[in-house]
Amino acid sequence: MDETTAPEHLNPLQRFGRDIKQVRLARKLTQKHLAKATGYTDGYVSKVESGTLLPRPSQKFATGCDLAFGTGELFAGMLRRIDEGEHPSWFVPYLKLERKASRILDYSTSLPMGLLQTKDYARAVFRAYYSGASAETIEDKVTARLRRREVFKRDTPPLLWVIMHEACLRTVVGDAEVMSGQLEYLLTAAASPRVQLQVMPFSGGAPAASTKPFILLHFTDSPTVLYTETRVGGRMHDSEQTVDAATDDYDLLRAHALAPDQSLALIKNLLKEYQA
């Protein structure tokens, strides 16, 4: 066996595809059969099995494979673990809740939240933070970050409300081209009826509430959860008193930030500066 195809040299998605193929063949199914059973095309199945589908197979496909093969939640669970493996262990609890949230309220102070970062922007962030990591490791982390956008492909996607300090827009990550792409993406995202974006301008002076970034996750069938980060990792908070205080802070921030239309106008003006 060639060294590049040896099992120990396969990346997680290649191993996932190899296992799909092995079970498919064991069940005496063709790629066409599996494509029909999962609701995808023959080409999609082929790319999954070869580990070349980017950014990665969908959770729906993995669940369809489990139904077709009678493997319970084997492949759905495998795909979730692949996702979680590219994130710090302390971030995984948040990630699981983000996928279930009905409303996501974010306050960012220096960088746009991961859900709204472009590939080039995220790559620049990871290169700075993991300066000693290999290019492959950086790309895996970038891909994992972009996969978080799949929450917006749910049948009922969450409402995302973002308040970002103007520093998020003026801190040059990468270069002017990277920043241009990032601001363009923010404008595109804000055009969605499921996304509201406000900017807290420098001219707003001293903040009316928290100076630290945080996220509030709302659910249809469980209490709201607060997520915060420190130098050593993230933490989930579910005490009613803590969540209520953060909710009050968010309401104050929302009231003192620029209105959505004014926020988009500011982003457009900054975009012109980066493109000059």
C-alpha atoms as a printed R data frame, in Angstrom:
    type eleno elety resid chain resno       x      y      z
1   ATOM     1    CA   MET     A     1   0.000  0.000  0.000
2   ATOM     2    CA   ASP     A     2   1.307  3.452 -0.891
3   ATOM     3    CA   GLU     A     3   2.388  5.459  2.133
4   ATOM     4    CA   THR     A     4  -0.015  8.318  1.325
5   ATOM     5    CA   THR     A     5  -3.004  5.951  1.452
6   ATOM     6    CA   ALA     A     6  -1.974  3.961  4.504
7   ATOM     7    CA   PRO     A     7  -4.678  4.095  7.229
8   ATOM     8    CA   GLU     A     8  -2.435  5.997  9.635
9   ATOM     9    CA   HIS     A     9  -2.033  8.746  7.031
10  ATOM    10    CA   LEU     A    10  -5.733  9.216  6.356
11  ATOM    11    CA   ASN     A    11  -7.311 12.391  7.691
12  ATOM    12    CA   PRO     A    12 -10.600 12.114  9.647
13  ATOM    13    CA   LEU     A    13 -12.818 12.744  6.605
14  ATOM    14    CA   GLN     A    14 -10.917 10.154  4.554
15  ATOM    15    CA   ARG     A    15 -11.372  7.601  7.347
16  ATOM    16    CA   PHE     A    16 -15.061  8.499  7.519
17  ATOM    17    CA   GLY     A    17 -15.397  7.952  3.758
18  ATOM    18    CA   ARG     A    18 -13.468  4.685  3.900
19  ATOM    19    CA   ASP     A    19 -15.781  3.360  6.625
20  ATOM    20    CA   ILE     A    20 -18.874  4.422  4.653
21  ATOM    21    CA   LYS     A    21 -17.568  2.512  1.638
22  ATOM    22    CA   GLN     A    22 -16.707 -0.602  3.646
23  ATOM    23    CA   VAL     A    23 -20.159 -0.818  5.206
24  ATOM    24    CA   ARG     A    24 -21.855 -0.044  1.882
25  ATOM    25    CA   LEU     A    25 -19.985 -2.896  0.190
26  ATOM    26    CA   ALA     A    26 -20.710 -5.214  3.121
27  ATOM    27    CA   ARG     A    27 -24.416 -4.439  2.686
28  ATOM    28    CA   LYS     A    28 -24.028 -5.118 -1.073
29  ATOM    29    CA   LEU     A    29 -25.232 -1.621 -1.985
30  ATOM    30    CA   THR     A    30 -24.020  0.427 -4.945
31  ATOM    31    CA   GLN     A    31 -23.233  4.121 -4.741
32  ATOM    32    CA   LYS     A    32 -26.450  4.699 -6.674
33  ATOM    33    CA   HIS     A    33 -28.441  2.798 -4.048
34  ATOM    34    CA   LEU     A    34 -26.875  4.800 -1.219
35  ATOM    35    CA   ALA     A    35 -27.417  8.056 -3.089
36  ATOM    36    CA   LYS     A    36 -31.125  7.299 -3.482
37  ATOM    37    CA   ALA     A    37 -31.471  6.212  0.155
38  ATOM    38    CA   THR     A    38 -29.853  9.376  1.498
39  ATOM    39    CA   GLY     A    39 -31.333 11.840 -0.996
40  ATOM    40    CA   TYR     A    40 -28.008 12.800 -2.566
41  ATOM    41    CA   THR     A    41 -26.307 12.193 -5.927
42  ATOM    42    CA   ASP     A    42 -23.909  9.422 -6.967
43  ATOM    43    CA   GLY     A    43 -21.187 12.053 -7.275
44  ATOM    44    CA   TYR     A    44 -21.800 13.224 -3.699
45  ATOM    45    CA   VAL     A    45 -21.432  9.668 -2.378
46  ATOM    46    CA   SER     A    46 -18.259  9.187 -4.434
47  ATOM    47    CA   LYS     A    47 -16.691 12.338 -3.004
48  ATOM    48    CA   VAL     A    48 -17.634 11.345  0.536
49  ATOM    49    CA   GLU     A    49 -16.054  7.929  0.127
50  ATOM    50    CA   SER     A    50 -12.876  9.417 -1.307
51  ATOM    51    CA   GLY     A    51 -12.696 12.017  1.462
52  ATOM    52    CA   THR     A    52 -12.678 14.877 -1.048
53  ATOM    53    CA   LEU     A    53 -16.061 16.475 -0.295
54  ATOM    54    CA   LEU     A    54 -15.501 19.960  1.130
55  ATOM    55    CA   PRO     A    55 -16.059 21.319  3.645
56  ATOM    56    CA   ARG     A    56 -17.387 17.928  4.772
57  ATOM    57    CA   PRO     A    57 -20.410 15.567  4.438
58  ATOM    58    CA   SER     A    58 -23.648 16.861  5.891
59  ATOM    59    CA   GLN     A    59 -25.156 15.556  9.097
60  ATOM    60    CA   LYS     A    60 -28.242 14.664  7.059
61  ATOM    61    CA   PHE     A    61 -26.135 12.406  4.839
62  ATOM    62    CA   ALA     A    62 -24.550 10.676  7.842
63  ATOM    63    CA   THR     A    63 -27.982 10.083  9.387
64  ATOM    64    CA   GLY     A    64 -29.238  8.753  6.026
65  ATOM    65    CA   CYS     A    65 -26.336  6.305  5.909
66  ATOM    66    CA   ASP     A    66 -27.190  5.054  9.398
67  ATOM    67    CA   LEU     A    67 -30.789  4.464  8.307
68  ATOM    68    CA   ALA     A    68 -29.724  2.731  5.082
69  ATOM    69    CA   PHE     A    69 -27.130  0.557  6.831
70  ATOM    70    CA   GLY     A    70 -29.051 -0.065 10.056
71  ATOM    71    CA   THR     A    71 -26.112  1.253 12.083
72  ATOM    72    CA   GLY     A    72 -28.021  3.252 14.686
73  ATOM    73    CA   GLU     A    73 -26.213  6.584 15.075
74  ATOM    74    CA   LEU     A    74 -22.740  5.283 14.222
75  ATOM    75    CA   PHE     A    75 -21.935  7.575 11.302
76  ATOM    76    CA   ALA     A    76 -23.893 10.565 12.617
77  ATOM    77    CA   GLY     A    77 -21.911 10.318 15.840
78  ATOM    78    CA   MET     A    78 -18.653  9.845 13.979
79  ATOM    79    CA   LEU     A    79 -19.261 13.020 11.978
80  ATOM    80    CA   ARG     A    80 -20.066 15.003 15.134
81  ATOM    81    CA   ARG     A    81 -16.836 13.814 16.742
82  ATOM    82    CA   ILE     A    82 -14.874 14.881 13.667
83  ATOM    83    CA   ASP     A    83 -16.401 18.355 14.032
84  ATOM    84    CA   GLU     A    84 -15.651 18.546 17.723
85  ATOM    85    CA   GLY     A    85 -12.098 17.286 17.314
86  ATOM    86    CA   GLU     A    86 -11.025 20.488 15.555
87  ATOM    87    CA   HIS     A    87 -12.266 22.686 18.407
88  ATOM    88    CA   PRO     A    88 -10.745 23.118 21.885
89  ATOM    89    CA   SER     A    89 -12.333 20.686 24.348
90  ATOM    90    CA   TRP     A    90 -13.663 23.566 26.444
91  ATOM    91    CA   PHE     A    91 -15.555 24.908 23.402
92  ATOM    92    CA   VAL     A    92 -17.390 21.671 22.587
93  ATOM    93    CA   PRO     A    93 -20.197 22.140 25.196
94  ATOM    94    CA   TYR     A    94 -20.956 25.545 23.677
95  ATOM    95    CA   LEU     A    95 -20.844 24.132 20.158
96  ATOM    96    CA   LYS     A    96 -23.437 21.478 20.999
97  ATOM    97    CA   LEU     A    97 -25.798 24.106 22.391
98  ATOM    98    CA   GLU     A    98 -25.237 26.527 19.498
99  ATOM    99    CA   ARG     A    99 -26.582 23.861 17.130
100 ATOM   100    CA   LYS     A   100 -29.836 23.700 19.097
101 ATOM   101    CA   ALA     A   101 -30.402 27.385 19.911
102 ATOM   102    CA   SER     A   102 -33.445 29.225 18.602
103 ATOM   103    CA   ARG     A   103 -31.850 32.642 19.207
104 ATOM   104    CA   ILE     A   104 -28.169 33.565 19.469
105 ATOM   105    CA   LEU     A   105 -27.340 36.959 20.970
106 ATOM   106    CA   ASP     A   106 -23.671 37.857 20.591
107 ATOM   107    CA   TYR     A   107 -21.603 40.767 21.848
108 ATOM   108    CA   SER     A   108 -18.122 40.938 20.286
109 ATOM   109    CA   THR     A   109 -15.459 43.394 21.389
110 ATOM   110    CA   SER     A   110 -12.366 42.776 19.225
111 ATOM   111    CA   LEU     A   111 -13.138 40.166 16.535
112 ATOM   112    CA   PRO     A   112 -16.402 39.195 14.812
113 ATOM   113    CA   MET     A   113 -17.821 35.972 16.247
114 ATOM   114    CA   GLY     A   114 -16.763 32.746 14.536
115 ATOM   115    CA   LEU     A   115 -20.154 32.246 12.865
116 ATOM   116    CA   LEU     A   116 -19.567 35.436 10.868
117 ATOM   117    CA   GLN     A   117 -15.915 35.040  9.937
118 ATOM   118    CA   THR     A   118 -14.808 34.422  6.357
119 ATOM   119    CA   LYS     A   119 -12.337 31.692  5.462
120 ATOM   120    CA   ASP     A   120  -9.472 34.160  4.902
121 ATOM   121    CA   TYR     A   121 -10.231 36.068  8.101
122 ATOM   122    CA   ALA     A   122 -10.455 32.894 10.198
123 ATOM   123    CA   ARG     A   123  -7.203 31.638  8.661
124 ATOM   124    CA   ALA     A   124  -5.434 34.860  9.628
125 ATOM   125    CA   VAL     A   125  -6.815 34.614 13.174
126 ATOM   126    CA   PHE     A   126  -5.669 31.014 13.602
127 ATOM   127    CA   ARG     A   127  -2.252 31.721 12.095
128 ATOM   128    CA   ALA     A   128  -1.741 34.439 14.693
129 ATOM   129    CA   TYR     A   129  -3.087 32.409 17.612
130 ATOM   130    CA   TYR     A   130  -1.456 29.085 16.674
131 ATOM   131    CA   SER     A   131   1.784 30.479 15.260
132 ATOM   132    CA   GLY     A   132   3.603 27.163 15.628
133 ATOM   133    CA   ALA     A   133   0.914 24.995 14.025
134 ATOM   134    CA   SER     A   134   1.261 23.350 10.619
135 ATOM   135    CA   ALA     A   135  -0.615 24.671  7.592
136 ATOM   136    CA   GLU     A   136  -2.740 21.498  7.622
137 ATOM   137    CA   THR     A   137  -3.755 22.039 11.242
138 ATOM   138    CA   ILE     A   138  -4.693 25.644 10.501
139 ATOM   139    CA   GLU     A   139  -6.821 24.609  7.518
140 ATOM   140    CA   ASP     A   140  -8.604 21.953  9.596
141 ATOM   141    CA   LYS     A   141  -9.501 24.590 12.171
142 ATOM   142    CA   VAL     A   142 -10.684 26.997  9.470
143 ATOM   143    CA   THR     A   143 -12.892 24.320  7.923
144 ATOM   144    CA   ALA     A   144 -14.354 23.440 11.314
145 ATOM   145    CA   ARG     A   145 -15.148 27.093 11.989
146 ATOM   146    CA   LEU     A   146 -16.921 27.501  8.635
147 ATOM   147    CA   ARG     A   147 -18.976 24.359  9.311
148 ATOM   148    CA   ARG     A   148 -20.642 26.170 12.191
149 ATOM   149    CA   ARG     A   149 -22.662 28.067  9.583
150 ATOM   150    CA   GLU     A   150 -24.657 24.906  9.004
151 ATOM   151    CA   VAL     A   151 -26.963 25.974 11.837
152 ATOM   152    CA   PHE     A   152 -28.512 28.335  9.278
153 ATOM   153    CA   LYS     A   153 -29.398 25.365  7.056
154 ATOM   154    CA   ARG     A   154 -31.715 23.879  9.662
155 ATOM   155    CA   ASP     A   155 -35.420 23.674  8.842
156 ATOM   156    CA   THR     A   156 -35.893 26.400 11.438
157 ATOM   157    CA   PRO     A   157 -32.611 28.344 11.602
158 ATOM   158    CA   PRO     A   158 -31.819 30.439 14.665
159 ATOM   159    CA   LEU     A   159 -32.218 34.192 14.872
160 ATOM   160    CA   LEU     A   160 -28.750 35.719 15.201
161 ATOM   161    CA   TRP     A   161 -28.447 39.144 16.789
162 ATOM   162    CA   VAL     A   162 -24.922 40.537 16.844
163 ATOM   163    CA   ILE     A   163 -23.597 43.666 18.517
164 ATOM   164    CA   MET     A   164 -19.967 44.245 17.633
165 ATOM   165    CA   HIS     A   165 -17.735 47.003 18.825
166 ATOM   166    CA   GLU     A   166 -16.242 49.194 16.111
167 ATOM   167    CA   ALA     A   167 -12.858 47.712 17.096
168 ATOM   168    CA   CYS     A   168 -13.972 44.481 15.400
169 ATOM   169    CA   LEU     A   169 -14.138 46.364 12.116
170 ATOM   170    CA   ARG     A   170 -10.999 48.460 12.469
171 ATOM   171    CA   THR     A   171  -8.567 45.882 13.881
172 ATOM   172    CA   VAL     A   172  -6.705 44.791 10.747
173 ATOM   173    CA   VAL     A   173  -6.601 41.013 10.678
174 ATOM   174    CA   GLY     A   174  -4.526 39.712  7.770
175 ATOM   175    CA   ASP     A   175  -4.441 42.675  5.417
176 ATOM   176    CA   ALA     A   176  -6.746 45.168  3.696
177 ATOM   177    CA   GLU     A   177  -7.940 42.522  1.234
178 ATOM   178    CA   VAL     A   178  -8.865 40.130  4.025
179 ATOM   179    CA   MET     A   179 -10.682 42.923  5.839
180 ATOM   180    CA   SER     A   180 -12.550 43.913  2.677
181 ATOM   181    CA   GLY     A   181 -13.775 40.359  2.259
182 ATOM   182    CA   GLN     A   182 -14.780 40.196  5.917
183 ATOM   183    CA   LEU     A   183 -16.783 43.422  5.812
184 ATOM   184    CA   GLU     A   184 -18.451 42.391  2.562
185 ATOM   185    CA   TYR     A   185 -19.500 39.150  4.216
186 ATOM   186    CA   LEU     A   186 -20.940 41.006  7.201
187 ATOM   187    CA   LEU     A   187 -23.065 43.090  4.822
188 ATOM   188    CA   THR     A   188 -24.236 39.944  3.042
189 ATOM   189    CA   ALA     A   189 -25.073 38.190  6.304
190 ATOM   190    CA   ALA     A   190 -26.963 41.221  7.605
191 ATOM   191    CA   ALA     A   191 -29.207 41.085  4.528
192 ATOM   192    CA   SER     A   192 -30.704 37.848  5.854
193 ATOM   193    CA   PRO     A   193 -34.001 38.187  7.754
194 ATOM   194    CA   ARG     A   194 -32.501 35.845 10.363
195 ATOM   195    CA   VAL     A   195 -29.580 38.169 11.153
196 ATOM   196    CA   GLN     A   196 -29.578 41.543 12.911
197 ATOM   197    CA   LEU     A   197 -26.304 43.433 13.194
198 ATOM   198    CA   GLN     A   198 -25.489 46.515 15.253
199 ATOM   199    CA   VAL     A   199 -22.203 48.340 15.754
200 ATOM   200    CA   MET     A   200 -21.129 49.914 19.024
201 ATOM   201    CA   PRO     A   201 -19.165 52.950 17.754
202 ATOM   202    CA   PHE     A   202 -16.070 54.417 19.337
203 ATOM   203    CA   SER     A   203 -18.060 57.642 19.589
204 ATOM   204    CA   GLY     A   204 -20.392 55.879 22.027
205 ATOM   205    CA   GLY     A   205 -17.850 56.517 24.754
206 ATOM   206    CA   ALA     A   206 -17.770 54.465 27.939
207 ATOM   207    CA   PRO     A   207 -19.823 51.270 27.553
208 ATOM   208    CA   ALA     A   208 -23.211 51.207 29.211
209 ATOM   209    CA   ALA     A   209 -22.807 47.552 30.147
210 ATOM   210    CA   SER     A   210 -20.313 44.698 29.958
211 ATOM   211    CA   THR     A   211 -16.892 45.366 28.441
212 ATOM   212    CA   LYS     A   212 -16.299 41.630 27.927
213 ATOM   213    CA   PRO     A   213 -17.625 39.584 24.973
214 ATOM   214    CA   PHE     A   214 -20.419 37.125 25.726
215 ATOM   215    CA   ILE     A   215 -23.140 35.097 24.037
216 ATOM   216    CA   LEU     A   216 -26.681 34.317 25.162
217 ATOM   217    CA   LEU     A   217 -28.252 31.144 23.763
218 ATOM   218    CA   HIS     A   218 -32.056 30.911 23.839
219 ATOM   219    CA   PHE     A   219 -33.957 27.655 23.331
220 ATOM   220    CA   THR     A   220 -37.577 26.785 22.672
221 ATOM   221    CA   ASP     A   221 -37.699 24.074 25.335
222 ATOM   222    CA   SER     A   222 -35.026 24.902 27.927
223 ATOM   223    CA   PRO     A   223 -33.662 27.899 29.881
224 ATOM   224    CA   THR     A   224 -31.327 30.475 28.376
225 ATOM   225    CA   VAL     A   225 -27.592 29.859 28.766
226 ATOM   226    CA   LEU     A   226 -24.779 32.422 28.985
227 ATOM   227    CA   TYR     A   227 -21.378 31.691 27.430
228 ATOM   228    CA   THR     A   228 -18.232 33.612 28.361
229 ATOM   229    CA   GLU     A   229 -14.539 33.177 27.582
230 ATOM   230    CA   THR     A   230 -11.335 33.887 29.445
231 ATOM   231    CA   ARG     A   231  -7.663 33.364 28.654
232 ATOM   232    CA   VAL     A   232  -7.903 29.738 29.786
233 ATOM   233    CA   GLY     A   233 -11.134 28.757 28.054
234 ATOM   234    CA   GLY     A   234 -14.878 29.121 27.882
235 ATOM   235    CA   ARG     A   235 -17.568 28.637 30.476
236 ATOM   236    CA   MET     A   236 -21.323 28.040 30.390
237 ATOM   237    CA   HIS     A   237 -23.554 29.763 32.965
238 ATOM   238    CA   ASP     A   238 -27.151 28.741 33.608
239 ATOM   239    CA   SER     A   239 -28.005 30.305 36.962
240 ATOM   240    CA   GLU     A   240 -31.078 32.503 36.632
241 ATOM   241    CA   GLN     A   241 -29.431 35.463 38.368
242 ATOM   242    CA   THR     A   242 -26.345 35.398 36.118
243 ATOM   243    CA   VAL     A   243 -28.346 34.973 32.914
244 ATOM   244    CA   ASP     A   244 -30.764 37.748 33.889
245 ATOM   245    CA   ALA     A   245 -27.865 40.145 34.563
246 ATOM   246    CA   ALA     A   246 -26.334 39.347 31.167
247 ATOM   247    CA   THR     A   247 -29.724 39.835 29.498
248 ATOM   248    CA   ASP     A   248 -30.019 43.276 31.106
249 ATOM   249    CA   ASP     A   249 -26.510 44.083 29.868
250 ATOM   250    CA   TYR     A   250 -27.433 43.007 26.347
251 ATOM   251    CA   ASP     A   251 -30.548 45.175 26.371
252 ATOM   252    CA   LEU     A   252 -28.430 48.187 27.397
253 ATOM   253    CA   LEU     A   253 -25.848 47.458 24.705
254 ATOM   254    CA   ARG     A   254 -28.587 47.118 22.110
255 ATOM   255    CA   ALA     A   255 -30.067 50.449 23.149
256 ATOM   256    CA   HIS     A   256 -26.725 52.306 22.972
257 ATOM   257    CA   ALA     A   257 -25.428 50.739 19.754
258 ATOM   258    CA   LEU     A   258 -26.102 52.229 16.340
259 ATOM   259    CA   ALA     A   259 -29.384 51.223 14.726
260 ATOM   260    CA   PRO     A   260 -29.057 48.392 12.159
261 ATOM   261    CA   ASP     A   261 -29.293 50.784  9.171
262 ATOM   262    CA   GLN     A   262 -26.702 53.135 10.660
263 ATOM   263    CA   SER     A   263 -24.481 50.163 11.484
264 ATOM   264    CA   LEU     A   264 -24.539 48.934  7.897
265 ATOM   265    CA   ALA     A   265 -23.767 52.440  6.673
266 ATOM   266    CA   LEU     A   266 -20.704 52.538  8.915
267 ATOM   267    CA   ILE     A   267 -19.530 49.146  7.630
268 ATOM   268    CA   LYS     A   268 -19.956 50.313  4.029
269 ATOM   269    CA   ASN     A   269 -17.858 53.422  4.724
270 ATOM   270    CA   LEU     A   270 -15.125 51.351  6.346
271 ATOM   271    CA   LEU     A   271 -15.224 48.948  3.408
272 ATOM   272    CA   LYS     A   272 -14.446 51.836  1.070
273 ATOM   273    CA   GLU     A   273 -11.425 52.689  3.209
274 ATOM   274    CA   TYR     A   274 -10.073 49.139  2.965
275 ATOM   275    CA   GLN     A   275 -10.679 49.075 -0.778
276 ATOM   276    CA   ALA     A   276  -9.025 52.464 -1.392
